[in-house]
Amino acid sequence: MPQSREIIFEFQRVGGYVKVSAIDTQTSAEVSIVGPPSAGQVQLERLAVRKLEYVLAKRATGQRGGLLA
């Protein structure tokens, strides 16, 4: 991901876990991950960024995820 890209993180404690949302400010793409609070903020942010990079790369190639019924 380019260094100039800005990502907004949101942390929500839900019961025994933490939900982390990562939003790319350029594309408004948003992803969420869930992890244990013991993982720490930096590790959870890294995981959310990796998922966001995956989603943005998939969008760039025109691939779509999900199930069609």
N, C-alpha and C positions, 0 to 999 in steps of 0.2 A: 504494500500500500504506500502511495507517495507520502513523503514527510509533511507536505502541506495540507494533507487531509485532516479535518477536525472531527473528532468523535466525542459525542456526549454520552456519559455513562450515568445510569440510574441504578441504585441499589435499593432493594426492598427485602426486609427480613420477613419471611413468611413461615411461621412455625419454626421447625428445626432446620431450615435451609435459607439460602439467600438467592433471590432472583436478580440477575444483572441484565439490564437492557443496554444495548449499544446502538447509537443512532449516528449515521453518517450525515453530516450537515450539508454536503454537496448534493447527495442523491435522495436524502430522507429515508434511506433504507434502514430498517430496524431489525435487530435480532435479539433474542433472549436466550439466556442459559440459566441453569439452576445448579447450585453447588453448596457444599457445606460451609458454614461460617469459618470453620477452622482452616480452610484453604487460603484465606487471606485476600485482601483487596487486589494486590498486584497480580496474583495468579488468576483470579476470576476475570480481571480485566483482559489479561492476555488471551484467555480462552474465548472471551466474547469477541475480541478483535479478530482472532483466527476464524471464527464462524462468520463474522461480517465480511472478511476478505473472501471467504469461500462463496458467500451469497453474491457479492459484487462480481466476482470472476464468472460465476455461472450466468448472471444477467448479461455480462459483456459478450458471452458466446451465444446468447439467445436461448440457452437451455432453461427449461422450467421444471421445477420439482412438483411433487404432489401426485395425487391419484385421480384419474379421470373415471367417472362412473357413467 
